[in-house]
Amino acid sequence: MSKTFEVIERVGISTEGVTEAVKEVVLEANAEKKIGWFEVMEQRGRVTSEGKVEFQVKVRLGRKLKE
């Protein structure tokens, strides 16, 4: 059993909220290859030119290299 992990970082974006931004990035990465764990590194946001609030999260994801 491998105890080696690959660690990647991605940014999730949502106008619904921080939770939705995290879910989006984690589920997308998990669809590519199974995720073992994740950690939210940063939270930030902005107001778009249309006046909407956009939530952004930087997420660190870990996956086993071999099953």
N, C-alpha and C positions, 0 to 999 in steps of 0.2 A: 504494500500500500504506500503510495507516494505521500510524502509530507511536504512537498514543494508546491508553492502557490504562485500564480501569476497575479500581479497587482496592477490594475489599470485605473485611470481616473476619467470620468466623464462629467459633462454638465447637462443637467436636466432643466427644462424650461416649461413653465405652465402659467396661464392666466387664471387658473382655478385656485392655486395655493401651493405652498411649499410641499405638502404631503403628496399632491398630484405630480409635482416635478420629480420628486424622489421615486415614486412608483413608476413613472414613465421610463426613467433612465435604467432602473433596476430590471424591470420586465423586458425591456428591449435587449439589454446585455444578456439576460438569462435565456432569451430565445435563441441567441447565437451560440452560447455555451453555458452550461449550468454554473450559477454563482453560488459560492459557499458562504460569503458574508459581504456586508457593505457597511460603510461608515460615511456619514455626512460631514464633509470637511468645511464647507463654507455655505453661507446663505446670503443672498443679495437680491436686489431687484432693480427695476427701473420703471419709468412711466413711458409708454410708447408714444409715438407721434399722434396716435389716435386717442390718447388720453387713458389707455388701459394700463392697469398695474400688471407687470410681468415678474413672476418669481423665478429666481435662478438658484440652483444648488449644485455645488461641486461634490461629487460622490466618488469615494475610493471603493473599488470592488475587488474581491479576491476569488480566484477560481483555482481548483486543483489542476495541476498540469496533466496528471494521469489519474484515471479512476482505478 
